[in-house]
Amino acid sequence: MSTGFKAARDGVSIHLDAGEVSILRSLVSQVLGLVEPGTTGDDPLERALGIGSATPPDDPVLARLFPSAYAEDDEAAGEFRRYTEATLRDGKRADATTLLETAAPGRLTLTAEQGQAWLRALNDVRLALGVRLEVTEEVHEEIASMSEDDPRYPAFVTYDWLTYLQDSLVRALW
């Protein structure tokens, strides 16, 4: 099991075993599938400029990954979404791709830039998994009291491990 990220001369490093890499790749690939390019309007200029839909996503995970910028003003939120969501999706895909391209078993050293991409990708995975698991602030107490026979146990332990990785990465980068 990983001992977390450590600061390195040119960035950060971590030792991951094959199982950990497999879990990371699987979860990041799932998020990557969720953040495919969104829908654009029928206008060819809007499509060319990446101007998307003003409608918030129905999927609770996507709603968490792309939250409304203006909770009290649907019109302003829609306009903001139209002009920013495509770029946000591009960034999430780039971060996920960086993680997928650099994750390998053994000692892994990432540049600070790659570490930042990993940080954002891990955050997206945690948000997605947290929504699906309906995680609350009491998640640690819930895991501690959960039986290992509970069918949710592996997913909650995975969420906890991702939290640990993210925390150790933040500490190593700063």
URBEL-V227943 format. One line per field, one symbol per residue. ss: DSSP state (@ for helix, = for strand, . for the rest). phi: phi as a letter, one per 40 degrees, with the letter a starting at -180 (. if undefined). A space follows every 50 residues. Layout:
ss->???
phi->???
This chain:
ss->.....===..======.@@@@@@@@@@@@@@@@@.....=...@@@@@@. .=.......@@@@@@........@@@@@@@@@@@@@@@@@@@@@@@@@@@ @@...======@@@@@@@@@@@@@@@@@@@@@@.....@@@@@@@..... ..@@@@@@@@@@@@@@@@@@@@@.
phi->.ccgcbcbdbibbabbcccccccdcccccccdcccddccbcccdcccccg cbcccccccdcccccbcccbccbcccccccddcbcccccdcccccccdcc cbcachcbbbcdccccccdccccccccccccccfcbccdccccccccccc ccddccccdcccccdccccdcccb
